Amino acid sequence: MSMTPLELGRKAAQEEIAAGGSRFVRACLRQPVDRTPVWFLRQAGRYMPEYMAVRKHHSLLEICRNPEVASEVTITAAEHLGVDAAIIFADLLLPFTPMGLDFEFVNGEGPVVHAPIRTLEQVQALRTDRAEELSYVARAIEKVAAHFSAPREDGDQLGIIGFIGAPFTLASYMIEGASSRNYIETKKLMYSNGAAWQLLMQKLISVLVEYAQQQVEAGADVIQIFDSWAGALSVSDYRQFVLPITKELVQRVQALGVPVIYFGVDTASLLKTMRETGADVLGLDWRVPLDEGWKLAGSGCAVQGNLDPIALFAPEALLKQRVKEVLDAAGNRNGHIFNLGHGIVPGTPVENVINVARWVREMSAR
């Protein structure tokens, strides 16, 4: 089947990116690499003494909104762990504030929105004209990109990852007011108030595209879209209420000239449908064997993952075996990025994370 002009343009852009890109970026585009690139979800976090030292003086939101501190935390983690990409330290919910929705982090509860969005009138009141207020994230990315501008000892460039939340996941926080187990209020609005749901999706995507553009212009090589709670949806609901808007978001971010990673938790049942978003990479959580997940995602897609983050607490011999199992399942195929199946949790031994990065480098060398 012949390619459309849009597909040809996309292919040419990918080839140009891959030609000058890092090992990490080439893997995102399923280009040959000398070894499997590795980075970790939540690699800068509460398991690292350096991060906890910063937290003694700054709240999470203060770190996110201070480019100096956010870039320092990002750089420190990437250098300490010896990974192939640095993901900017930020939070999914940052766009809420310029949209006019206040939130805070409550100890033991996580993010809390005190005035959840439940009506069409509340959706109509959300702002979409103040995304420039998020530029502090772009300024942090500029600092990280400048720090890692020179090639490393192995000649490779460290990849810089920006990220945004996906419309469904951000909407679920807006509507529930906090994390949820059953997403009752979200699904009620989704099912019964189509006008409010569609307007909310469009307002979110308007802000998210501008936010992603800021990050790309600042130096992000890749944008990861987190759809953390998409696994709460049936295939039918995902296809009807979420896929169209997510596909639009992916395409508009790709049009900025960067590959897109799309990741959700507990999404094995959705992988075939998530592939229809057109994302360059699908993140796999740890519940599905990597080779099975890749088969569901399709051979035309790269994959990221998918060690169980709690395996990082295992004895060295077992942890090394689990790393090897993930790499064996990938089979040295082009398009695998080693990662966890979700984020590093507090209390994780730092030396185990460093060892995993080192083992991936050693085991996957072509």
N, C-alpha and C positions, 0 to 999 in steps of 0.2 A: 504494500500500500504506500503510495507517495505521501510525502510530508507536506503539510500546509505551510504557507509562508511564515505563520507564527511559530510553528514547530521548527522550521529551518532556522529562524532567527534565534530561537531558544538554544538549539543545538550549537550554533556558531558561538553564541555567548558562553555556553558551557565550556567549549573547547578553548576559548580564550582565557577563561578563568582558570581552567585546569593547567594550561601551559605555564602560567606564572604563579600558580597557587602552591600552598603548602601541602605536605603529605596529607594532612587532615582534609583540606578542601578537595584534593584529588580523590580521596576515598569517598567523599560525599557525592561526587559525580561519577563514581564507579570507574575511575581511571586507575591504571597500574600504580602501585606503590611498593617501596622497598621492604616495608613491614607494616603491620596493622597499627594505625594510630590509636592512641588511648587518651581518654580524659574521663572525668567522673562527674556525674550529676551531684550538685551541692558540694563541690570539692573545696570550697571555702566555707567553713561552717563551724559549728560548736564542738566538733571533735578535735579541732586544732588549737593548741595553746596560744599561738600568735593571734588567732581570731578572738579568743576569749579575753586576751589582754586588751584588745581594742574595745570589746563590749563592756569592759569595766568603765569606760569613759563615754560610750555612745550607745544609744538605742539602735535597734535594727533600722528603723526609718531614718535616723540621723546618719547612719553609715551610707544608706542608699542615696541620700540627698546631698552628700558631701563628696564631690568628685575626687578630692585628694584621698580621702579615707577609703572610698569604694575602690579606687584603682589600686591603692596599697594592698588591700585585702585580696583583691583578684590576683595581683602579681605575686604576692607572697605564696599563695596556695599553689599556683602553677609552677613556680620555680622549686618549691620544696618537694613537690610530688614527682617532678620530672615528666609531666604530661605533654601532649602534643597540641593542646588547645586550652585557652583561658576563656571561661564564660564570665561575663561581667557580673559583678555583685549587684543585684537589684531584687525587686520583688514584683510578683505578677500584678499586684493590686495597685501599683503606683498610678496608673491612669485614672483611678477612681477620683482622686482629689481634683484634678483639673476638670473632670466631668461634673463636679459639684456634689460628690458623694463622700462624706467623711468616714474614715475607718481608723481603727487602732489595733495594736497587738496586745492582747491580754494574756498574762502569764497563765499557762495551763490550758488556755482555750484557743490560742492562735488568733487569726484576724477576726475582728468583729465589726460589722456594719450596723450602726445603731438605728438607722432609719432604712430598713430594707425596701427595695423597689417591688411593689406589688400591683400597681395600677398603671393604666395608660397615661394618666396625667403625670405620674411620677417619672415615667419614661420620657415623656415630652419635655420635662423640665431639665433633663440631663444635658450638659453642655458638650459641644464638639469643636469649639473654636479656641480652645486654650491648650492644645497639645504642646505648644512651644514651652509651656511650663515644665515639661519633662526633660528639657535639654540638659539638665545636670547629669543624666545617664550618658548622653552623648559625650559630654566633656570628660567623664570618667573613661569612656572607651578611647577617646583621643589620647589620654595619658597612657593607657595600657598599650595601645598600638605603637606609640612612640617608644615606649620602653622595650618592646619586643621587635623593633623595626629591623634590627640586624639579624642575619642568619645565625643559628646556633652552631655548636661545634660540629654537629653532623651535617651541616650545610642546609638544614631545613628551617623554614620559617614557622614560628609558632602561630597557630590559627587563633583568631579572635572571634568569639561567639557573642552576638547580641541575642536578646530574646524578648518575646511578648507572650501574653496569655492568649488562649484561643477564645472566641466569642462565647461558646457554651460554658466553659469553666468560669470565665469572668462573670457571666450572667448568673451562674449558680451562686457565686458569692454575693452578688448584688441582691438577689432575690431571697436567699435563705438567711442572709445576714451573718453567716459563719459557715464553717465546714459542716457537712451533713452526711448522714448515712443513707437516707432514702430519697433526698431531693424532692420532697413532696411539693413544696411551694413552687419550686422551679418547674416541675412537670405540670402542675396545675395551670400555671400561666402559659406554658408552652402549648398545652392541649386546648385551653379554653379561651385564650385571648390572643388570637393570631395577630391582630393589629399591634398590640403592645410588644409581642415577641419579635415580630419582623422589624419594628422600629428600633427596638433595643439592639438587635443584631446589626442593623445598619449603622447606628450611632457608634457602637463598639468598633466596627471595622473602620469607620472613618478616622477615629482616633488612633487605632492600632497601626494603620498603614503609615500615617504621618510619624508616629513614634518609631516605627521600624526604619523609616527613611532617615530620621535623625541619626540612628545608630549606624546605618550603612555609610552615610556620608562622613561619620566620625571615624570609620575604619573597621567596622565589623565585617568579617569575611563570610559569615554564615549567620542566618537568623534561625533560632529554634523557637517553634511555637508549642507551648505547653497546653495540652488539653487534658489536664490532670484528672478530671472527673468524667471524661467521656465514657469510661467503662461502666458508668451507672445506667447507660442507655441500652435499649434493645437495638438490634440492627434496623428494624423498621423505623423506630423513632429517630435514630441517628440519621438514617437516609432522608427522612422527610423534613426534619426540623434543624439539622445541624450541618449535614454534608454540603448543601449549596452555598451557605455563607462561608464555611471553612475553605471550600474550594476557591471561592472568590478571593479570600484573604491570602491563601497560598500563592495564587497566580499574581496578585498585585505586589506581594513581597518579592517574588522571583523577578518581576519586571524591574525591580530596583537593581538587579544585576548580581544577586547572590543566591546560592543554594539555600533550601529550606529543609530543616529537620522538623518532623511532626511527631510529638510524643504524647502518649496517654497511658494511664495505669489501668491494669486489668482489662486490656482491650483485645485479647486474642480473638474473641468472637467478632470484632469489628475490623480486623486488619485488612481483609479483602475490600471492604467498603472504604476504609481510610485511604487505601491506595488510590482511590478515585479522586482524592484531593489533588493529585499530581505532585505531592511533595517529593523532593529528591531523596530524602532519607526518612524511613519510619523507625522510631525508637520502639524497641521491644521491651516489655517488662519481663521479670524473671519467671513468670508463671508458665511461659510457653518455651519449649526448647528452641534454641536459635534457628536450627535448620528448618523446623516446622513453621516457625514464625516467618522465616524468609520465603518459604514456599507459599504461605498465605499472602504475603506482601507482593510476591511476583518477582521474577528474575530481572525485570527492568527497574527495580528500585534498590537503593542501598539500604542497609539496616544498621542500627546502632544498639549495642547491648551485649549481654544482658545478664550479668552476674547478679545473683541475689545479694543485695547490700548487707544482709545479715551474715552472709558467708565470710565477710571481712572479720568476723569475730572467731572464726574457726581456727584450729591448729594449723600450723604452716603447711604440713603435708596435704591435708584435706583441702585447704584453700588453693594451693598450687594445682591440685587435681581438678578443682572446679574451673579454674582459669583455663586449663588445658582443654577441658570439655567444651567450653564456649568456643575456643579457637578451632578445635577439631570440627565442631559443628559448622563453623564458617568455611572451613576447608580452603583457606587462602584464596577464596574468591575475591575479585575486585568488588569493593563497595561495602566492606565491613569496618565499622568503627567500634572498638572495644569500649564498653562502658558498663555501668551497673543497670539493673532493671528498675531502679528508682534512686533517690538520693542517699548519700552517706548520712547515717544517723548519729546523734550525739553518743559519745562514749566509744566510738570505733577507734581501735588502735591505729595511730598514724603510721607506724612502721609497716602494718599490713597493707595499707593503701599504697605506700611507696614500693613495697615488694611486688604488688600486683602490676603496677606500671612497669617495673623492671622485668618481670617475667613475660609480660606481653611483648616487650621489645625483644627479648631473647628468643622466645618461642616462635615468634611470627616472622623473624627475619627471612626474607626470600632467598 
